[in-house]
Amino acid sequence: MAALPRRLLSHPSRPVLTVFGHVERARVYSIRPRGLGPQLRPFRNLLSRVLKGEPVGHATKDLSDRFTASSAQLNLLLDPSDPEKRPPEAEEAALWVE
């Protein structure tokens, strides 16, 4: 974890309760998935919900929904019972990164 979030979380007088951060190198895929324009709504909704005082778990709902949809799509394409259905390597790699 970076120094700033660490300091904010451990501040002696009033620590913050949550720090949001992007930890992987593939962060561009979460903002601009392949074949689509920028997808900023989940990030805007997250910030809007947090600023309204909603619980963090609920505020991240849109991001969780996107992850769930991507995971389901990848699971369908990588079904071991149907090896013929496997996508080309480049497409599979892009799905894993996304």
Backbone atoms as SQL, in Angstrom:
CREATE TABLE atoms (id INTEGER PRIMARY KEY, chain TEXT, resi INTEGER, resn TEXT, atom TEXT, x REAL, y REAL, z REAL);
INSERT INTO atoms VALUES
  (1, 'A', 1, 'MET', 'N', 0.835, -1.164, 0.000),
  (2, 'A', 1, 'MET', 'CA', 0.000, 0.000, 0.000),
  (3, 'A', 1, 'MET', 'C', 0.886, 1.235, 0.000),
  (4, 'A', 2, 'ALA', 'N', 0.452, 2.232, -0.705),
  (5, 'A', 2, 'ALA', 'CA', 1.222, 3.471, -0.804),
  (6, 'A', 2, 'ALA', 'C', 1.266, 4.202, 0.537),
  (7, 'A', 3, 'ALA', 'N', 2.208, 5.119, 0.665),
  (8, 'A', 3, 'ALA', 'CA', 2.416, 5.827, 1.926),
  (9, 'A', 3, 'ALA', 'C', 1.214, 6.693, 2.318),
  (10, 'A', 4, 'LEU', 'N', 0.612, 7.413, 1.368),
  (11, 'A', 4, 'LEU', 'CA', -0.494, 8.302, 1.712),
  (12, 'A', 4, 'LEU', 'C', -1.692, 7.541, 2.282),
  (13, 'A', 5, 'PRO', 'N', -2.191, 6.503, 1.611),
  (14, 'A', 5, 'PRO', 'CA', -3.306, 5.766, 2.219),
  (15, 'A', 5, 'PRO', 'C', -2.954, 5.173, 3.573),
  (16, 'A', 6, 'ARG', 'N', -1.740, 4.706, 3.720),
  (17, 'A', 6, 'ARG', 'CA', -1.311, 4.131, 5.002),
  (18, 'A', 6, 'ARG', 'C', -1.380, 5.193, 6.109),
  (19, 'A', 7, 'ARG', 'N', -0.902, 6.392, 5.793),
  (20, 'A', 7, 'ARG', 'CA', -0.932, 7.478, 6.783),
  (21, 'A', 7, 'ARG', 'C', -2.362, 7.893, 7.102),
  (22, 'A', 8, 'LEU', 'N', -3.208, 7.962, 6.063),
  (23, 'A', 8, 'LEU', 'CA', -4.601, 8.360, 6.286),
  (24, 'A', 8, 'LEU', 'C', -5.338, 7.344, 7.154),
  (25, 'A', 9, 'LEU', 'N', -5.081, 6.069, 6.919),
  (26, 'A', 9, 'LEU', 'CA', -5.759, 5.025, 7.685),
  (27, 'A', 9, 'LEU', 'C', -5.283, 4.931, 9.129),
  (28, 'A', 10, 'SER', 'N', -4.088, 5.458, 9.407),
  (29, 'A', 10, 'SER', 'CA', -3.540, 5.345, 10.766),
  (30, 'A', 10, 'SER', 'C', -3.356, 6.695, 11.452),
  (31, 'A', 11, 'HIS', 'N', -3.977, 7.736, 10.928),
  (32, 'A', 11, 'HIS', 'CA', -3.834, 9.065, 11.525),
  (33, 'A', 11, 'HIS', 'C', -4.301, 9.022, 12.985),
  (34, 'A', 12, 'PRO', 'N', -3.485, 9.550, 13.912),
  (35, 'A', 12, 'PRO', 'CA', -3.801, 9.414, 15.338),
  (36, 'A', 12, 'PRO', 'C', -5.064, 10.156, 15.785),
  (37, 'A', 13, 'SER', 'N', -5.381, 11.287, 15.173),
  (38, 'A', 13, 'SER', 'CA', -6.532, 12.043, 15.671),
  (39, 'A', 13, 'SER', 'C', -7.849, 11.647, 15.007),
  (40, 'A', 14, 'ARG', 'N', -7.816, 11.347, 13.721),
  (41, 'A', 14, 'ARG', 'CA', -9.065, 10.978, 13.040),
  (42, 'A', 14, 'ARG', 'C', -8.739, 10.209, 11.762),
  (43, 'A', 15, 'PRO', 'N', -8.576, 8.903, 11.866),
  (44, 'A', 15, 'PRO', 'CA', -8.238, 8.126, 10.672),
  (45, 'A', 15, 'PRO', 'C', -9.435, 8.011, 9.721),
  (46, 'A', 16, 'VAL', 'N', -9.132, 7.887, 8.441),
  (47, 'A', 16, 'VAL', 'CA', -10.192, 7.642, 7.472),
  (48, 'A', 16, 'VAL', 'C', -10.646, 6.198, 7.613),
  (49, 'A', 17, 'LEU', 'N', -11.840, 5.908, 7.146),
  (50, 'A', 17, 'LEU', 'CA', -12.379, 4.556, 7.266),
  (51, 'A', 17, 'LEU', 'C', -12.124, 3.720, 6.026),
  (52, 'A', 18, 'THR', 'N', -11.968, 4.381, 4.878),
  (53, 'A', 18, 'THR', 'CA', -11.831, 3.660, 3.618),
  (54, 'A', 18, 'THR', 'C', -10.874, 4.384, 2.692),
  (55, 'A', 19, 'VAL', 'N', -10.126, 3.613, 1.948),
  (56, 'A', 19, 'VAL', 'CA', -9.287, 4.148, 0.876),
  (57, 'A', 19, 'VAL', 'C', -9.588, 3.322, -0.363),
  (58, 'A', 20, 'PHE', 'N', -9.906, 3.982, -1.468),
  (59, 'A', 20, 'PHE', 'CA', -10.124, 3.300, -2.737),
  (60, 'A', 20, 'PHE', 'C', -8.869, 3.442, -3.572),
  (61, 'A', 21, 'GLY', 'N', -8.507, 2.381, -4.245),
  (62, 'A', 21, 'GLY', 'CA', -7.351, 2.454, -5.124),
  (63, 'A', 21, 'GLY', 'C', -7.425, 1.383, -6.187),
  (64, 'A', 22, 'HIS', 'N', -6.715, 1.618, -7.245),
  (65, 'A', 22, 'HIS', 'CA', -6.615, 0.633, -8.325),
  (66, 'A', 22, 'HIS', 'C', -5.262, -0.026, -8.181),
  (67, 'A', 23, 'VAL', 'N', -5.235, -1.355, -8.089),
  (68, 'A', 23, 'VAL', 'CA', -3.979, -2.017, -7.770),
  (69, 'A', 23, 'VAL', 'C', -3.350, -2.769, -8.933),
  (70, 'A', 24, 'GLU', 'N', -4.075, -2.991, -9.991),
  (71, 'A', 24, 'GLU', 'CA', -3.470, -3.773, -11.068),
  (72, 'A', 24, 'GLU', 'C', -3.062, -2.884, -12.234),
  (73, 'A', 25, 'ARG', 'N', -2.226, -3.410, -13.070),
  (74, 'A', 25, 'ARG', 'CA', -1.722, -2.651, -14.213),
  (75, 'A', 25, 'ARG', 'C', -2.735, -2.549, -15.336),
  (76, 'A', 26, 'ALA', 'N', -3.766, -3.349, -15.294),
  (77, 'A', 26, 'ALA', 'CA', -4.751, -3.385, -16.370),
  (78, 'A', 26, 'ALA', 'C', -5.906, -2.421, -16.108),
  (79, 'A', 27, 'ARG', 'N', -5.670, -1.378, -15.342),
  (80, 'A', 27, 'ARG', 'CA', -6.753, -0.469, -14.954),
  (81, 'A', 27, 'ARG', 'C', -7.462, 0.161, -16.146),
  (82, 'A', 28, 'VAL', 'N', -6.776, 0.323, -17.272),
  (83, 'A', 28, 'VAL', 'CA', -7.399, 0.910, -18.452),
  (84, 'A', 28, 'VAL', 'C', -8.594, 0.080, -18.899),
  (85, 'A', 29, 'TYR', 'N', -8.547, -1.233, -18.743),
  (86, 'A', 29, 'TYR', 'CA', -9.646, -2.094, -19.167),
  (87, 'A', 29, 'TYR', 'C', -10.912, -1.845, -18.351),
  (88, 'A', 30, 'SER', 'N', -10.769, -1.385, -17.123),
  (89, 'A', 30, 'SER', 'CA', -11.961, -1.127, -16.321),
  (90, 'A', 30, 'SER', 'C', -12.626, 0.182, -16.733),
  (91, 'A', 31, 'ILE', 'N', -11.883, 1.057, -17.369),
  (92, 'A', 31, 'ILE', 'CA', -12.434, 2.335, -17.822),
  (93, 'A', 31, 'ILE', 'C', -12.815, 2.271, -19.292),
  (94, 'A', 32, 'ARG', 'N', -12.007, 1.601, -20.098),
  (95, 'A', 32, 'ARG', 'CA', -12.260, 1.506, -21.537),
  (96, 'A', 32, 'ARG', 'C', -12.113, 0.048, -21.979),
  (97, 'A', 33, 'PRO', 'N', -13.182, -0.759, -21.760),
  (98, 'A', 33, 'PRO', 'CA', -13.118, -2.156, -22.202),
  (99, 'A', 33, 'PRO', 'C', -12.960, -2.228, -23.715),
  (100, 'A', 34, 'ARG', 'N', -12.419, -3.327, -24.184),
  (101, 'A', 34, 'ARG', 'CA', -12.196, -3.443, -25.626),
  (102, 'A', 34, 'ARG', 'C', -13.516, -3.340, -26.379),
  (103, 'A', 35, 'GLY', 'N', -13.474, -2.588, -27.476),
  (104, 'A', 35, 'GLY', 'CA', -14.643, -2.434, -28.327),
  (105, 'A', 35, 'GLY', 'C', -15.672, -1.422, -27.834),
  (106, 'A', 36, 'LEU', 'N', -15.432, -0.782, -26.716),
  (107, 'A', 36, 'LEU', 'CA', -16.377, 0.195, -26.182),
  (108, 'A', 36, 'LEU', 'C', -15.676, 1.508, -25.893),
  (109, 'A', 37, 'GLY', 'N', -16.457, 2.553, -25.790),
  (110, 'A', 37, 'GLY', 'CA', -15.919, 3.836, -25.364),
  (111, 'A', 37, 'GLY', 'C', -15.696, 3.839, -23.866),
  (112, 'A', 38, 'PRO', 'N', -15.261, 4.964, -23.331),
  (113, 'A', 38, 'PRO', 'CA', -15.028, 5.038, -21.884),
  (114, 'A', 38, 'PRO', 'C', -16.275, 4.673, -21.081),
  (115, 'A', 39, 'GLN', 'N', -16.082, 3.879, -20.054),
  (116, 'A', 39, 'GLN', 'CA', -17.167, 3.435, -19.174),
  (117, 'A', 39, 'GLN', 'C', -16.942, 4.038, -17.791),
  (118, 'A', 40, 'LEU', 'N', -17.288, 5.295, -17.650),
  (119, 'A', 40, 'LEU', 'CA', -17.012, 6.011, -16.406),
  (120, 'A', 40, 'LEU', 'C', -18.152, 5.953, -15.394),
  (121, 'A', 41, 'ARG', 'N', -19.338, 5.553, -15.840),
  (122, 'A', 41, 'ARG', 'CA', -20.507, 5.565, -14.954),
  (123, 'A', 41, 'ARG', 'C', -20.281, 4.787, -13.658),
  (124, 'A', 42, 'PRO', 'N', -19.712, 3.566, -13.682),
  (125, 'A', 42, 'PRO', 'CA', -19.510, 2.863, -12.405),
  (126, 'A', 42, 'PRO', 'C', -18.625, 3.637, -11.425),
  (127, 'A', 43, 'PHE', 'N', -17.619, 4.329, -11.943),
  (128, 'A', 43, 'PHE', 'CA', -16.724, 5.098, -11.075),
  (129, 'A', 43, 'PHE', 'C', -17.430, 6.351, -10.541),
  (130, 'A', 44, 'ARG', 'N', -18.189, 7.012, -11.411),
  (131, 'A', 44, 'ARG', 'CA', -18.947, 8.188, -10.973),
  (132, 'A', 44, 'ARG', 'C', -19.999, 7.793, -9.935),
  (133, 'A', 45, 'ASN', 'N', -20.686, 6.687, -10.186),
  (134, 'A', 45, 'ASN', 'CA', -21.696, 6.226, -9.229),
  (135, 'A', 45, 'ASN', 'C', -21.068, 5.895, -7.879),
  (136, 'A', 46, 'LEU', 'N', -19.904, 5.260, -7.907),
  (137, 'A', 46, 'LEU', 'CA', -19.207, 4.922, -6.676),
  (138, 'A', 46, 'LEU', 'C', -18.923, 6.181, -5.864),
  (139, 'A', 47, 'LEU', 'N', -18.319, 7.169, -6.502),
  (140, 'A', 47, 'LEU', 'CA', -17.978, 8.403, -5.786),
  (141, 'A', 47, 'LEU', 'C', -19.228, 9.133, -5.309),
  (142, 'A', 48, 'SER', 'N', -20.244, 9.178, -6.143),
  (143, 'A', 48, 'SER', 'CA', -21.494, 9.840, -5.774),
  (144, 'A', 48, 'SER', 'C', -22.131, 9.171, -4.553),
  (145, 'A', 49, 'ARG', 'N', -22.155, 7.845, -4.554),
  (146, 'A', 49, 'ARG', 'CA', -22.765, 7.120, -3.444),
  (147, 'A', 49, 'ARG', 'C', -21.985, 7.308, -2.142),
  (148, 'A', 50, 'VAL', 'N', -20.665, 7.269, -2.241),
  (149, 'A', 50, 'VAL', 'CA', -19.841, 7.462, -1.040),
  (150, 'A', 50, 'VAL', 'C', -20.050, 8.869, -0.493),
  (151, 'A', 51, 'LEU', 'N', -20.083, 9.873, -1.373),
  (152, 'A', 51, 'LEU', 'CA', -20.262, 11.249, -0.921),
  (153, 'A', 51, 'LEU', 'C', -21.655, 11.486, -0.322),
  (154, 'A', 52, 'LYS', 'N', -22.628, 10.666, -0.715),
  (155, 'A', 52, 'LYS', 'CA', -23.973, 10.760, -0.128),
  (156, 'A', 52, 'LYS', 'C', -24.050, 10.036, 1.219),
  (157, 'A', 53, 'GLY', 'N', -22.977, 9.323, 1.568),
  (158, 'A', 53, 'GLY', 'CA', -22.951, 8.637, 2.855),
  (159, 'A', 53, 'GLY', 'C', -23.393, 7.190, 2.819),
  (160, 'A', 54, 'GLU', 'N', -23.545, 6.610, 1.621),
  (161, 'A', 54, 'GLU', 'CA', -23.940, 5.206, 1.532),
  (162, 'A', 54, 'GLU', 'C', -22.795, 4.314, 1.999),
  (163, 'A', 55, 'PRO', 'N', -23.112, 3.131, 2.507),
  (164, 'A', 55, 'PRO', 'CA', -22.044, 2.197, 2.894),
  (165, 'A', 55, 'PRO', 'C', -21.162, 1.850, 1.688),
  (166, 'A', 56, 'VAL', 'N', -19.892, 1.664, 1.944),
  (167, 'A', 56, 'VAL', 'CA', -18.934, 1.404, 0.870),
  (168, 'A', 56, 'VAL', 'C', -19.300, 0.155, 0.072),
  (169, 'A', 57, 'GLY', 'N', -19.737, -0.898, 0.750),
  (170, 'A', 57, 'GLY', 'CA', -20.112, -2.120, 0.046),
  (171, 'A', 57, 'GLY', 'C', -21.213, -1.889, -0.965),
  (172, 'A', 58, 'HIS', 'N', -22.172, -1.057, -0.628),
  (173, 'A', 58, 'HIS', 'CA', -23.254, -0.744, -1.562),
  (174, 'A', 58, 'HIS', 'C', -22.762, 0.205, -2.651),
  (175, 'A', 59, 'ALA', 'N', -21.885, 1.121, -2.311),
  (176, 'A', 59, 'ALA', 'CA', -21.375, 2.094, -3.275),
  (177, 'A', 59, 'ALA', 'C', -20.602, 1.424, -4.407),
  (178, 'A', 60, 'THR', 'N', -20.028, 0.274, -4.143),
  (179, 'A', 60, 'THR', 'CA', -19.246, -0.426, -5.167),
  (180, 'A', 60, 'THR', 'C', -20.099, -1.382, -6.013),
  (181, 'A', 61, 'LYS', 'N', -21.414, -1.306, -5.898),
  (182, 'A', 61, 'LYS', 'CA', -22.319, -2.229, -6.573),
  (183, 'A', 61, 'LYS', 'C', -22.101, -2.279, -8.083),
  (184, 'A', 62, 'ASP', 'N', -21.994, -1.142, -8.743),
  (185, 'A', 62, 'ASP', 'CA', -21.824, -1.139, -10.203),
  (186, 'A', 62, 'ASP', 'C', -20.530, -1.842, -10.619),
  (187, 'A', 63, 'LEU', 'N', -19.465, -1.623, -9.865),
  (188, 'A', 63, 'LEU', 'CA', -18.201, -2.293, -10.183),
  (189, 'A', 63, 'LEU', 'C', -18.331, -3.799, -9.969),
  (190, 'A', 64, 'SER', 'N', -19.008, -4.193, -8.906),
  (191, 'A', 64, 'SER', 'CA', -19.220, -5.620, -8.636),
  (192, 'A', 64, 'SER', 'C', -20.067, -6.262, -9.733),
  (193, 'A', 65, 'ASP', 'N', -21.089, -5.541, -10.196),
  (194, 'A', 65, 'ASP', 'CA', -21.931, -6.066, -11.274),
  (195, 'A', 65, 'ASP', 'C', -21.139, -6.277, -12.559),
  (196, 'A', 66, 'ARG', 'N', -20.247, -5.342, -12.876),
  (197, 'A', 66, 'ARG', 'CA', -19.412, -5.492, -14.081),
  (198, 'A', 66, 'ARG', 'C', -18.489, -6.690, -13.945),
  (199, 'A', 67, 'PHE', 'N', -17.897, -6.853, -12.766),
  (200, 'A', 67, 'PHE', 'CA', -17.014, -7.991, -12.536),
  (201, 'A', 67, 'PHE', 'C', -17.778, -9.300, -12.688),
  (202, 'A', 68, 'THR', 'N', -18.978, -9.356, -12.125),
  (203, 'A', 68, 'THR', 'CA', -19.804, -10.558, -12.213),
  (204, 'A', 68, 'THR', 'C', -20.136, -10.895, -13.657),
  (205, 'A', 69, 'ALA', 'N', -20.515, -9.899, -14.441),
  (206, 'A', 69, 'ALA', 'CA', -20.857, -10.134, -15.849),
  (207, 'A', 69, 'ALA', 'C', -19.645, -10.618, -16.638),
  (208, 'A', 70, 'SER', 'N', -18.490, -9.999, -16.417),
  (209, 'A', 70, 'SER', 'CA', -17.273, -10.417, -17.118),
  (210, 'A', 70, 'SER', 'C', -16.869, -11.838, -16.731),
  (211, 'A', 71, 'SER', 'N', -16.983, -12.155, -15.452),
  (212, 'A', 71, 'SER', 'CA', -16.630, -13.499, -14.987),
  (213, 'A', 71, 'SER', 'C', -17.561, -14.551, -15.584),
  (214, 'A', 72, 'ALA', 'N', -18.846, -14.244, -15.642),
  (215, 'A', 72, 'ALA', 'CA', -19.810, -15.189, -16.221),
  (216, 'A', 72, 'ALA', 'C', -19.518, -15.424, -17.700),
  (217, 'A', 73, 'GLN', 'N', -19.209, -14.357, -18.424),
  (218, 'A', 73, 'GLN', 'CA', -18.878, -14.490, -19.847),
  (219, 'A', 73, 'GLN', 'C', -17.638, -15.356, -20.035),
  (220, 'A', 74, 'LEU', 'N', -16.627, -15.116, -19.225),
  (221, 'A', 74, 'LEU', 'CA', -15.393, -15.900, -19.330),
  (222, 'A', 74, 'LEU', 'C', -15.651, -17.363, -18.981),
  (223, 'A', 75, 'ASN', 'N', -16.434, -17.620, -17.956),
  (224, 'A', 75, 'ASN', 'CA', -16.763, -19.002, -17.589),
  (225, 'A', 75, 'ASN', 'C', -17.485, -19.738, -18.709),
  (226, 'A', 76, 'LEU', 'N', -18.397, -19.059, -19.382),
  (227, 'A', 76, 'LEU', 'CA', -19.107, -19.685, -20.502),
  (228, 'A', 76, 'LEU', 'C', -18.158, -20.031, -21.649),
  (229, 'A', 77, 'LEU', 'N', -17.242, -19.118, -21.937),
  (230, 'A', 77, 'LEU', 'CA', -16.306, -19.357, -23.045),
  (231, 'A', 77, 'LEU', 'C', -15.269, -20.430, -22.724),
  (232, 'A', 78, 'LEU', 'N', -14.960, -20.600, -21.458),
  (233, 'A', 78, 'LEU', 'CA', -13.923, -21.560, -21.067),
  (234, 'A', 78, 'LEU', 'C', -14.506, -22.852, -20.502),
  (235, 'A', 79, 'ASP', 'N', -15.712, -23.169, -20.891),
  (236, 'A', 79, 'ASP', 'CA', -16.392, -24.384, -20.431),
  (237, 'A', 79, 'ASP', 'C', -15.571, -25.623, -20.815),
  (238, 'A', 80, 'PRO', 'N', -15.053, -26.387, -19.834),
  (239, 'A', 80, 'PRO', 'CA', -14.211, -27.543, -20.153),
  (240, 'A', 80, 'PRO', 'C', -14.971, -28.665, -20.871),
  (241, 'A', 81, 'SER', 'N', -16.285, -28.660, -20.789),
  (242, 'A', 81, 'SER', 'CA', -17.054, -29.710, -21.464),
  (243, 'A', 81, 'SER', 'C', -17.187, -29.452, -22.966),
  (244, 'A', 82, 'ASP', 'N', -16.781, -28.256, -23.415),
  (245, 'A', 82, 'ASP', 'CA', -16.875, -27.922, -24.839),
  (246, 'A', 82, 'ASP', 'C', -15.589, -27.233, -25.293),
  (247, 'A', 83, 'PRO', 'N', -14.483, -28.003, -25.464),
  (248, 'A', 83, 'PRO', 'CA', -13.203, -27.394, -25.836),
  (249, 'A', 83, 'PRO', 'C', -13.223, -26.742, -27.221),
  (250, 'A', 84, 'GLU', 'N', -14.154, -27.112, -28.069),
  (251, 'A', 84, 'GLU', 'CA', -14.259, -26.515, -29.413),
  (252, 'A', 84, 'GLU', 'C', -14.701, -25.055, -29.339),
  (253, 'A', 85, 'LYS', 'N', -15.358, -24.696, -28.272),
  (254, 'A', 85, 'LYS', 'CA', -15.941, -23.367, -28.127),
  (255, 'A', 85, 'LYS', 'C', -14.931, -22.317, -27.663),
  (256, 'A', 86, 'ARG', 'N', -13.740, -22.725, -27.362),
  (257, 'A', 86, 'ARG', 'CA', -12.735, -21.816, -26.816),
  (258, 'A', 86, 'ARG', 'C', -12.432, -20.672, -27.793),
  (259, 'A', 87, 'PRO', 'N', -12.352, -19.435, -27.290),
  (260, 'A', 87, 'PRO', 'CA', -12.083, -18.295, -28.172),
  (261, 'A', 87, 'PRO', 'C', -10.617, -18.269, -28.612),
  (262, 'A', 88, 'PRO', 'N', -10.297, -17.478, -29.631),
  (263, 'A', 88, 'PRO', 'CA', -8.884, -17.307, -30.009),
  (264, 'A', 88, 'PRO', 'C', -8.078, -16.786, -28.808),
  (265, 'A', 89, 'GLU', 'N', -6.790, -17.090, -28.801),
  (266, 'A', 89, 'GLU', 'CA', -5.947, -16.741, -27.649),
  (267, 'A', 89, 'GLU', 'C', -5.984, -15.255, -27.314),
  (268, 'A', 90, 'ALA', 'N', -5.954, -14.400, -28.333),
  (269, 'A', 90, 'ALA', 'CA', -5.958, -12.956, -28.077),
  (270, 'A', 90, 'ALA', 'C', -7.255, -12.526, -27.386),
  (271, 'A', 91, 'GLU', 'N', -8.369, -13.070, -27.825),
  (272, 'A', 91, 'GLU', 'CA', -9.656, -12.741, -27.205),
  (273, 'A', 91, 'GLU', 'C', -9.724, -13.262, -25.776),
  (274, 'A', 92, 'GLU', 'N', -9.241, -14.489, -25.581),
  (275, 'A', 92, 'GLU', 'CA', -9.225, -15.060, -24.231),
  (276, 'A', 92, 'GLU', 'C', -8.366, -14.208, -23.285),
  (277, 'A', 93, 'ALA', 'N', -7.195, -13.804, -23.759),
  (278, 'A', 93, 'ALA', 'CA', -6.305, -12.989, -22.938),
  (279, 'A', 93, 'ALA', 'C', -6.970, -11.662, -22.579),
  (280, 'A', 94, 'ALA', 'N', -7.644, -11.047, -23.554),
  (281, 'A', 94, 'ALA', 'CA', -8.324, -9.775, -23.297),
  (282, 'A', 94, 'ALA', 'C', -9.426, -9.952, -22.264),
  (283, 'A', 95, 'LEU', 'N', -10.149, -11.068, -22.332),
  (284, 'A', 95, 'LEU', 'CA', -11.211, -11.326, -21.352),
  (285, 'A', 95, 'LEU', 'C', -10.629, -11.496, -19.949),
  (286, 'A', 96, 'TRP', 'N', -9.510, -12.204, -19.854),
  (287, 'A', 96, 'TRP', 'CA', -8.876, -12.393, -18.541),
  (288, 'A', 96, 'TRP', 'C', -8.446, -11.051, -17.959),
  (289, 'A', 97, 'VAL', 'N', -7.863, -10.199, -18.790),
  (290, 'A', 97, 'VAL', 'CA', -7.399, -8.900, -18.299),
  (291, 'A', 97, 'VAL', 'C', -8.575, -8.040, -17.875),
  (292, 'A', 98, 'GLU', 'N', -9.622, -8.047, -18.684),
  (293, 'A', 98, 'GLU', 'CA', -10.802, -7.248, -18.369),
  (294, 'A', 98, 'GLU', 'C', -11.459, -7.738, -17.090);
